[in-house]
Structure formats: structure tokens, C-alpha cells
Amino acid sequence: MQFDTIISNTLIYDGTGRQSYRNDVGIKDDKIVAIGDLSETETATNINGGRFALCPGFVDIHSHADMTLHRPDHADLLKPLVHQGITTFVGGNCGVAMAPVSERHRETQMKFYDFFLGEDQEERVRWQSFGELMDTYEKQGVLLNTAMLAPHSMLRMNVLDVKTEPALPPHMDEMKHHLNECMEAGAIGMSTGLQYPGGLSSNQWEITELAREVHKYNGVFTSHLRSYSSDTLPQAVDEVISVGRDAEVPVQISHLFWIPNFPAPLNSLMTKFIKLASTAYNKKKFPLPVGSALKPLLNKVASLVNDGFPIGVDVMPTSAGFTHLLALFPPWALEGGMERVQQRLADPKERAMIRKSIEMGDTKWPHRGRDSWSMNLFKVMGWDCAFIMSVPSARNSKYIGRSFADIAKELGKHPFDVACDMLLEEDGRVLIFETATFPGDPLVELSLLDPLIDPNASIVTDTILLEFGMPSHLFYDCFPKFLGNYSRELGKISLAEAIRKCTSLPASQMQIQKRGSIKVGNYADLVLFDPGTIGSRSTAMDPKHSPSGIEYVFINGHAVVDPSGYHPEPKPGKLLRHGAV
């Protein structure tokens, strides 16, 4: 056999967690066709892998890269993903995707997309159904292997617009119709964003009924939980486990983390303590009993897995999440569409009512009350918890990376007024980082140590890249950082196991076949890297740097990254429709 590429004498980490071994790997077309001594075999390209290690391409199962995948220039926007070794991602997470789009409520949905992407999408969105979106992806070509989840919030918006009322049987019939269309078009399951508008208004019955439809297609159910606050996180986890059991679907708990939340005045004291501890830790590192807060939940997941219940977790190696600024506002303040929201923000009396709702709100389970939503992070973590990630205008771009509390001191305003004024000035297009201390805080990241090294937790980016603002550093360094920092430098996990958590584990959790492991017959999604230097060059405040230590990235046999640069054309990714993944 003549090969297109042979990677010779390389140290192979096959993605399963087994001990590495040295051998040759032969690639023909888009597949791995041989592993063994290929020294006497003809090949178009021979790469000497003796100084490097070879592992499967990283599988990012919680991404929002699909929000830009419809753009003809998406290969330029998503370049950082490939440079860090990602070859496959799952989109449609947190209940959000670019379809289905209802003709009845198109204006609302277009405004919703506008919020996140910072510009009007009307001219780009030329589809209605999920199937038409998938066809658009396939016709245009995709940079990375792409699997999609049916987005619950968009299904709900198609039927109920932005109404917060519970779904009734007629609503459910229509939502099920749209969901079935998504699954028929190749969605691998359904996602929910239970902290966000749409998902927040749903109840467990609604989610379970839809998950039963997913069961018919042998799909998966993933969930941004209804709460990540310490006082109600166990209930949020139990909710999705119950959905999984009742509907008989595999469950994936999205981006597990926790936010300390205690009754007043203890919560205020705890917030101050965390900030003081962070200041002290960043001056001089000292041993801390961190990570244990999530251990009981991880033990519960492990017990379920051992009993045969299909459940997984994913986690981000970072100290700050990101979201839309309006997600921190009471749900009632978002009713009526963006025009009505802007009217409320501009009216001093209504603005005062919103602030009172934040300051006096009580985050009670199940978080569907007027003032009980769990994303009330301004109250839980303080007015200095939100840092500006992106705004589209030049006027406010000088504030990117700064907290509203910091800006408020400079302007002589209250942080809430700064936030409201910026939403008005930017027409609602304000994305933020949220954290108890500051983006990039190593102390906060240490609180995730248990899930980061847990055998049932996949590593994910949970990122979106825009043409402006400050992206999360994870868009550039998620997987190299995990391998370089947590495995090599800190020694918290073996390299073989760390790679498994980035490759075969996430592929199995999303039921993606023939990817995530190095095996004859699998697709040639591969990363050739230097184990001694792989790592991050990014920081939270200076993220836009490619990682170190990655020599080659192959997607379906095509070397998209090699020592000479980046080669995205022809776009080598495949659309991974359910049933053909």
C-alpha cells in the first residue's frame, strides 16, 4: 500500500489512557490505515516523529463555535481552535444555536443572535429549519468536524417567543415537532440552558417530555444546569439526572463549577474572605484544601457510572466563565423584547426596580420565581464580579477587561448604572466574564481541581470568538494548558489519562464514533506535539497567543497545521450527523 503520510517512530498516546508506545502510523485519504513498522513502505510524505508524541485530535464537546460556523470566513475566525489541537467540536450547547428560526418570531431571534455576535445576522441567516442550517454548513464546508445539538431555548422561542409562562400540551406538540425535525436532520441530542431566558422558564416536565423524543433517536441530553450556586447545585444536578432516568437518555452535565452562596450576612463575609484569600495567595502561594466542594457530586456521578447509568461531566480549566450581561438581570426585566428592555433601563423608576430586584432577590429553588433566578450573580458575588469581555463600539472598547465596579469608581457612578448605561449605548451587545475575584485567578481555578482530574469529566472550552473584544484564553490554550500545566508541571494527572479526558472520553460521552482514539480504521484526526513543551502562552488579560509545543494538526488526514503554517483549505472537516458519526 502507498500512503499519503507516514508519521514514523513516534511515541503514541492512543487516547484510551493506556501506556504510550513507539511505532509508525500510516494515513491514507482520511483514515488511519496502518500502525506498525512501515519503514519499507512507499509514502508521499514521511514525518519523523522521533522527537514528538502523537495523540488523537482533541474533541471539544462544549463549544459555541457553531455561532460563527455559518460565516464564509469562519476558517479565519476559528483558527485558534485548530492551532491548539482541536479537530472535532460539538455545537448547539446551552440551548442555543442558529436554528430553528421561526417566521413568527424571527425578529426576536435575530435580536437574540445580535446580542451574542455583536452585529445584525439578518443578511446571513437564510434558513428556517435546523435541517436547512445543517445543509448550509455542509454545502459551505466546515473547518472542523462538527456535531450539533438541538437547542431547547430556540425550540421554545419558536413557539412561545420570549414568554415566561409554562409550556402547555399544545406548545409541547409544536416543540416536539421542531425537535424531531432537528433529530431527523442529524442532531446528536438536545441541549438546555436552564439558567437563561427560555430554559429558565421551563419546568422538569417540559424538559422530560422533550428528552423522551431524544430517546427515540438514541440521542444525548446535555444541560447547562438551573443553578451552579453551592446551596442549590445538588438539586440542579438531581433535576437532570431525573430527566435522564425518566426519559432513558444519556446525561451530560455541562461545564461543572460552583459558586459559593450562603444566607445573608454570611455570604457577604464569605465573598470578602475569598477576595482576601486570593490577594494573599497571589502574593505567596500556600497549600490550600481546595477542590473538595464538588467532590460529593463527582462521587455521585461515579457511582451512577459504575451502576451503568450513562452520565458524564465536562469542565473548563479557567477561573472565569462568560455570558451576556443581561443574563445577570431579573428575568421579568427582559420580557417584551430588547426595545422594551431598553425602555426599562432608560426609565429611572424602572431601573431602580431592577436594582432592587437584584439586591433583594432570594435565589430559591427551583429559581423560576420573579426574583429567585440563580444567575443573580451581582448579589451572590458582588457588583465587582463582572468584567467586560466585548462591546462592538469604539466608544467603550477602552473598558474591555475592566469590572463595572472599577469603571464606576472612575466615573463616580454606581456599578449597576454603569452596566445599564453601557447596555443602552451598545444596544444590548455586552458580553462579560464573571468570577468571584478576577479573570485568571489561580486560586479560583484551584477550586476546580477535583473535576479537572476526575475520570468522568471531559475538558472543554465553552468559548465563542468574535472579531472584537477580548476572547476567553481557552479559545487559544484550553487543551495545551491542561496537558502542560495539570499533567507535566503540577503532576496531578498522568499524560496518558489527561489525553484520554481530551479525546476518547468526550467522544464516547457524545457517542461520536471512530474519533478520539488512534486505531486502524479511525479517522486521521491527529496532533503531533512535544510533551516537554506543550503548554499555554496565553493569559486571561492577554489571550491571543498560539500555544507552544504543537507541530502538526491533522483533520481527516489533512495537515491543517504544520511547521510552515496554517492550511485550512480545502476545509477538511466533516459534518457529523447523528447516525453517521
Buried (B, 14 or more C-beta within 10 A) or exposed (E): EEBBBBBBBBBBBBBBBEEBEEBBBBBBEBBBBBBEEBEEBEBEEBBEBEEBBBBBBBBBBBBBBBBBBBBEEBBEBBBBBBBBBBBBBBBBBBBBBBBBBBEEBBBBBBBBBBBBBBBEBEEBBEBBBBBBBBBBBBEEBBBBBBBBBBBBBBBBBBBBBBBBEEBEEEBBEBBBEBBBBBBBBBBBBBBBBBBBBBBBBBEBEBBBBBBBBBBEBBBBBBBBBBBBBBBBBBBBBEBBBBBBBBBEBBBBBBBBBBBBBBEEEEBEEBBEEBBEBBEEBBEEEEEEEBBEBBEEBBEBBBEBBEEEBBBBBBBBBBBBBBBBBBBBBBBBBBBBBBEEBBEBBEEEEBBEBBBEBBEEBEBBBBBBBEBBBBBBBBBBBBBBBBBBBBBBEEEBBEBBBEBBBBBBEEEEBBBBBBBBBBBEBBBBBBBBBBBBBBBBBEBBBBBBBBBBBBBBBBBBBBBBBBBBBBBBBBBBBBBBBBBBBBBBEEEBBBBBBBBBBBBBBBBBBBBBEBBBBBBEEBBBBBBBBBBEEBBBBBEBEEBEBBBBBBBBBBBBBBBBBBEEEBBBEEBBBBBBBBEEB
